[in-house]
Amino acid sequence: MLYLIVMTLSSLCAVVSFYMVWIILGVPDKQGVWLFLAFGCFFFIPVLMAVIEALSRYFSPLRREDSSLNRGLFCTRKMQPAFVSHWKLMTMIIVAIIAVLAAILKTIFIR
């Protein structure tokens, strides 16, 4: 039941976000199109994974794609944990923090 609720809400959010992109493309000021496109893609990914998993039972080309996902939707099949060294992980976190701060400071100081 939780699976059905999450898929319904995710697909509803994706449809609304893509509809907002379609509306924004019709007006001259197109500043919010990337934001809504990113949200639409973010919410559409679980729906796409569910469709691939459901159709892989019937179509053999999709069975390969589903097996390459290897974990199933909502991590139903457990994967072996992989080791990520600490310096690589900290570097990725620092780069992400710098990118977010640069985006915020750019909008504040550069107009």
N, C-alpha and C positions, 0 to 999 in steps of 0.2 A: 504494500500500500504506500509506503514511504517512497519507493521507487517511482510509482505513478505520479505522486504529488510533485516530486522533484522534477521529473521530466516535463510535466505540465507547466509548472512555474518557469522552468528554464526556457522552454519553447515559447511561452507567452512573452517573457522578457526579450527574447531574441527577435520575435516578430515585431514587438513595439519599437525596439531599437532600430531595426531595419526600416520600419515605416517612418520613423523620425528622420532617418538618413534620406529617404525618398522625398519627404516634405522639404527638408533643408536644401536639397539640390535644386528645388524649384524657385528659391528666392536668391536675390543677388548676394546677400551676406552669407557665406558658407563657412563660418568659423567653427561651428559645432559638429560638422560632419564627421571628423575623425574620431571624436569622442564617442558618438553614438555608434559608429562603425566598429570601434574597438569593443564596446559593450555588447553589441550584437554578435560579434565573432566569439567573444568570451562565453556568452550564454548558449551559443549554437554548438560549441564543441561537445558537451555531454549528449546533446540530442543526436549529433552525427555519429558519435560512438555507439549509442543505443541502436540507431538504424543499421549500422554496419554489423553489429553483433546479432541483431534480429534477422537480417537478410543473409548472414553467412551460413545459416542452416539450410538455405535453399539454393544459393548460387556459389559455385566453387571458387570463382575469382575473389569473392569477398571473404571466403574462408581463409585464404592466405593472409589477407589484410587483418582479419580478426586475430589470427594466430601471431601476427607480428606485433599486435598491441600487447599480447601475452599476459595481460593482467585481468582483463575483464572490466566491466563497468563498476565503478565504486570500489576498485581493488578487491574484487571477490576472490581472485586467485592470488595467493601470496607469492611475492618475488623474493629472491635471496637479496639481503641487503648488500649494497656496494659501499666500499670504503672511499670516502672523499677526504683527501688530506686537509688539515686545518688551514694551512696557508692559502690553499686554493679557495676554500670556502670563505675565508675572511676577505680575500681579495675580491671575490664576487659580491659580497655584501657591501664592501666599501665603494666599489664601482657603482653599485645600484644607489647607494646613499648620495654619492656625488652627482649622479645623473638627476635624481629627484631634486636635490638642492639647486642644481644649475637651472633646471626648468622653472622652479619657483622664483629664484632670484632674477632670472631673465625677464619674467613677466612683470616683476615689481620694478626693476630699475631701467630696463630698456623698453622704450615705447616709440 
